[in-house]
Amino acid sequence: MNIARESIFISAIRAFFNTLLGTVGVVIAIIPSLILFSIFTSSDQKQGLKNKVEILPDLNGNTKMLSFNTPAVLQLEVHGVIGTGHLTSKDVYYQLIESQKGILKNKRVKAVLLHINSPGGSAVDSDDIYRNILSYKEKFNVPVYTYVDGMCASGGFFIACASDRIYSSPFSMIGSVGSLLGPFFNFYNIMKKYGVESLTLTEGKDKDMMNPFREWKQNEDASLKQINEYIYQKFVNIVANARGISKEKLINEYGAHVFDADRAKEIGYIDVTNSSYEEALNGVLEAANIDKEKDYQVIALYPKKIWFQPFLTQTKSLFDTLIKELVLSTKYVNTN
């Protein structure tokens, strides 16, 4: 019995130290990685930049980084639902700000090309992005062109109105000048049927406006209708002024419909139909007086990805496992 107990004890001690040494080994392995990461990111941290610069193909397909005094076209990608992911007004704001910093400082950006494929989204973000682009255009005196490649509806079209000229691919859809709140649902009758009651405590008139768990009062949605109408009229005014279209036609004829590229050009939503990205790029280069026969760059700014996040997640999982083994080993030693 004593021999067996001694054998178990030694085995437990051995397991304990093996686990401990494994933990130390992992820590030692992590240190060089952290040092390398700090070296590669120190310059970006000093500048405080949130985005990385990516060189996009020019008309000849070149993506080579050129000298820091080469003129550049800034491409802003409006892809997906506005106000979500990396397509918020804050994200675009930082892209515009940082297009004048780092390797792009000294006003290298001579033009902006919006690349749009969006069904719309948040009215607030759409308006902020629109106004930020207008401000950038005026401050740095650069042309802004748009290329629609797929969908340019609602908030997407709102943003496109900040541009001087709009190109579209053959199968794109453009329009949807309208605003929407909701849908709102009411479960009062279902709850009443099954004997379910709801109580909401509020202060302030109509604080629980459109509460889905009680019967709605007449006209309690009046203030929401006013807000929706306010947003809609702002949208109509922007489109009418930017595209030279009568407000009456926008409201009574075109409405919130989307149109194919040919029809969109016919009614004035866009300037060039059945075009390619290269045509739009060529157009904005000419508008910015950039010589296509000389060096120039097409650049985009994308949010930096935390490339080491999976590594950290795996490391944390490994540490958790090692700690558990250490605890179990200690308990094993104590109980034998």
Secondary structure as UniProt FT lines:
FT   HELIX           2..47
FT   STRAND          51..56
FT   TURN            59..60
FT   TURN            68..69
FT   STRAND          72..79
FT   TURN            85..86
FT   HELIX           89..98
FT   TURN            99..100
FT   HELIX           102..104
FT   TURN            105..108
FT   STRAND          109..118
FT   HELIX           123..140
FT   STRAND          144..153
FT   HELIX           155..160
FT   TURN            161..162
FT   STRAND          165..168
FT   TURN            170..171
FT   STRAND          173..175
FT   HELIX           188..193
FT   TURN            194..195
FT   TURN            205..210
FT   TURN            212..213
FT   TURN            218..221
FT   HELIX           222..243
FT   HELIX           247..249
FT   HELIX           250..254
FT   TURN            255..256
FT   STRAND          258..260
FT   HELIX           261..267
FT   HELIX           277..287
FT   TURN            288..289
FT   TURN            292..293
FT   STRAND          297..303
FT   TURN            307..308
FT   HELIX           309..334
//
